[in-house]
Amino acid sequence: RVLAVDDDLLLLKVIRRFLEPWGIELRTLDDPRQFWETLEATVPDLLILDVQMPHVSGIELCRVVRNDSTWNGVPILFLSADRDGETVHRLYQVGADDYIHKPVTEPELVTRIFNRLERIQLLRTIAETDPLTGVANRSQSTKELHRYLRLANTHQQPLCLAILELDDFKRINNRMGHEMGDRILQSLGMILSQKFRSDDVVARWGGEEFVIGMYGMTQQDGVRRLAEVLQAIRSEVFLMSSHAPFQVTCSAGVVEYPRHGKELPSLYRAADRALVQAKAVGSDRIWLASDPVMC
């Protein structure tokens, strides 16, 4: 997914003609004053910026992107009619990854973009993924959840947050060994990846704790989808040569923005309290946070 920002409408049409046959989803913007709103809505894997634009230059956009913790890792490719060394030096100084001189040709643009995307995909996989389960790690998922909360606030949409944990996981590790514990975590990670949408946030936050964020979903929506997960993990049979076949269960606490909190920490605490309740009444269940008492 690529976002191209340029006040030249003809050039944006040319870029679209070059990129779409290669399976690249292109979003174009000709007014840089709408950049942040478009960036949040697009979530691009790469940015194409023009150097000279009215109101806000590409150099200014690049500088603020590089200073933003959510977006500073996005590759930025500049297009410019300027060839002088001072301009090129300035582009790299503010954080550009690459530079193409106008007029743009299809082979050069496509090659440069795919080179950057392949590199960023490798780095992103290493930096953002939990190596054991294949889902997002805590750092990456926190960024995504903060982004979804901003969108939920802007567009008056709900967001469902859930904390899911394996029941009695410490006992399983002690009895079956950590190798079996890892196999169970891997299995749960695979089930979560299959049951949730690609734009949902599915992450392991440590140990047996997983956090799931569902933008545009109510608490009840989330419960229905989590019920499928609990049933799937309940149906898994794990085999060990020295033990009889066994099964495991999960419990979850579920909350909804903004009913149970407007910030990630408050939502997490409410979901954690609900999870504690689920485990206290017997585990292998989903517990919905109650609405806060209004004084």
N, C-alpha and C positions, 0 to 999 in steps of 0.2 A: 504494500500500500504506500503510495507516494503522494505527497502534497507539493504542488508547484505553485509558487507565488511570483507573479510577474504582471505588470500593468499592460503588457502587450498581448491583447486578446488573440491576435493571429499566431503569435509564438506559442501560446497555450494550446491552440488547436493543433499546431504542428507536433508539439510534445505528445499530445493525446494520440495522434495518428501513429507516432513512432512506438509508443509504449503499450497500448492496449492489445495489439496482436501477440505480445509476449506474456500475456496473463497478468500484467501489472494493473492494479486498481488505482486509477489516477483521480485525485481531487484537485481542482484548480481554483485559484483565488486571484482576482485582479485588483483587489483593494487591501493593502497590507494593514489597514486599520481594523480589519476583521480577523486578523491573524490568530489571536489567542482562542477566540471562540471556535474557529475552524480547526485549529490544531487539536483542541480538546475533543471535538466531535469526530475527527478523522483518525487520530492515533496513528500517524504515519510511521512506516519503517525507514523512510528517508525523506529529506526535505530538498527541494530545488528552489533556490532563491535568485532573484535578479539583484544586481548590485544597486542600480539607480532606479528608484521608484518615488512617486510623489508621496508626501506625508511621512512615510517611514522607509528608510533605506534597508536593503537586504543586510548590510553590515550591522545596522542597529538590531535587526531581528535576530541575527546570528549571535550577537553579543548577549542578548537577554536569554536566549535559549540555552546557551552554554552556562549561564549563571543560575539556571533553574534546575533543581535536583531531580525533578520528574522527567525533564526532557533533555538533559545535557548529554545523553548518550546517543541521541539520534544523529545519524550521518547527515552532513549538509554539503550539497553540491551547488556551487555557484555558476551562474551563466552571466557573461559580461562581454560587452563589445570592447572593453578596455584591454590593451595588451601590455601597458607599461608595468615595469617591475614593481613600482611603488604600490600600485593597486593590488597586484597579486600578493605581494608581501603582506599587505594589510588584511587581505582576506584570510590568509592562513594564521595571521596573528590573532584574529578574533575567534578562530576556532573552525574554519572551513576544513572539510576533509578532501575536497577536490574542486577543480575549476575547469570549465570548458569555455573556450572563446566562441562568441557568436560570429557567423551563423552556425547553428548546431546541425550536425549530421546524425542520421539514425545510428550507424554502426558505433560511432564514438559515444553517443549518449547511452545506448543500451549496454555497451560493454562496461562503461564506467559505473553505471548503476548496479549491474549484477555483481561486479567485483566488490562494491561496497556492501551490498546486501548479503553476499555469501560470508564476508568477513564479520559483519555485525551479527549475523545469525549464529555463527560459531561462538563468538564472544558472549552473546546474550545467553546462549544455552548454558555455558559454563557459569556465568555470573548470576543467572536468575533462577536456575532449576535446582531443586533438591536432588542430589545425585542418587539417593537410594530409591525414591518413589517415582521420580520423573515429573512430579507436580512442581508448582512454583515454590520458591523459598520464602522465608518471612520478609526479607528486605524488599523483594520485588512485589510481592502481594500487597504489602503495606502501601507502596506507591500507587498500585492499581486501585486499591480500596479508597484511598484519599481522592483519587481522580473521579471515581464513581460517586462519591459523596458530593463532590462539587457539582457534578452533572445533575444529581438528584435534587440538590438545592436549587439549581438554576431552572430546571424544567419541571419542578414539583412532582418528582417521581419517587416511588418507594424504593427501598433497597433492603433486601433480606440478608442478614448475617447469621451464620451458624458456626458453632464450635462443635466438632465431632471428635470423639475419642474412643479408642478400643477399650473395652471393659477388662479389668483385671490384667492389664498388660504386664505389669511388674511381675505378677505371679507366673504368667506364661513364660516370660524371659527366665525366671529362676528355675522353673521346672523343665522347660524344653530347650533352653539355651538361646543365646542371642542370635545365632544363625537362623533358627526358626522364627524368632521375633522379627528379623529382617524380612524373611519371606512373607510373613503376614502383613507387614507394612507395605511391601511391594504390591501385594495382592490388593490391598485397600486403595493404594494409589492408582492402580489400574482401573478399579471399579469406579472411583471418583472421576477419573478422566473420561470414562465412557458414559457416565450418567449425566454429566453436566455439559452445558454448551461451551463452545470454544471461547466465548466472550465472558463467561463466568470466571470469577476468581476462585481457583482451587489451589490450596497451599498447605504445606506442612510447616508448622511453626515450632516444632521440636518434639522429640519423643514420639508419643502416640497421638499428639494433638494436631488436628487438621482444621483449617479455617476456610469457610466457603462464603463468597459474596455473590449475590445474585441481583444485578441492577434491574429495576423495573418489576421486581417480584415482591409480593406481599409475604407476610409471615406464613399464611396458609399455603401460598404457592410453594414456598420453600419446604414446608413440612411434607407435602406430597412428593416432592422430588427426593427428599432425604429418606422417606419411607422405602423407596426403591433401593437406595444404597444399603439400608439396614437389612432388607430382605436378601440382597445379593451377597453381602458378606456373611450373613447367617447361613446361607446355602453352601458356602465354600467348605470343602473337607480337606484338612491338612493331614499329611501322612508323615510318620517318622518310624524308622525301623525299630526303635526301642520303646515306642508308645502306641497305644491304640489310636485309630483315627479320631480326630477331634475337630470341633468347630469353635468359632469365636463370635462375639457380638460387639456392637457399638452402641453408644448413647450420644445424644446431641442436644444442645441448647440453642434455641432459635429466637432472634429478635428482629425488629423492623425499624428502619429509619423512616420518619423522625419520631415515631411513637415512643421508642425506648432509649433514645439518645440522638444527638445531632453531630457528635464527633466520634471518631473511631474508638478512642479509649473507653468512653461511656457505653458504647454499644458492645464492646468486647466484654466489659465487666458484667453487663446485664446478661449476655449470652453465657458467660461463665457461671453466673449464679443459677441460671436455668439448667445448665449441664450438671451442676452439683445436685440439684433437685432430682434430675432424671436418675442419677446414680443412687441417690438416697432411697428412692422408692423401688429399686430392684434392677436398674440397668436395662439394657436392650430396649431402649425407648427414646422418644423425642419429647422434650419438654419445652413448652412455649413460655417465654417471659410474659408476665402479667403487666398490664399497663401501670405506669407509676401513679402513686397516690397523689392527687392534687390537693394542696392545702389552701 
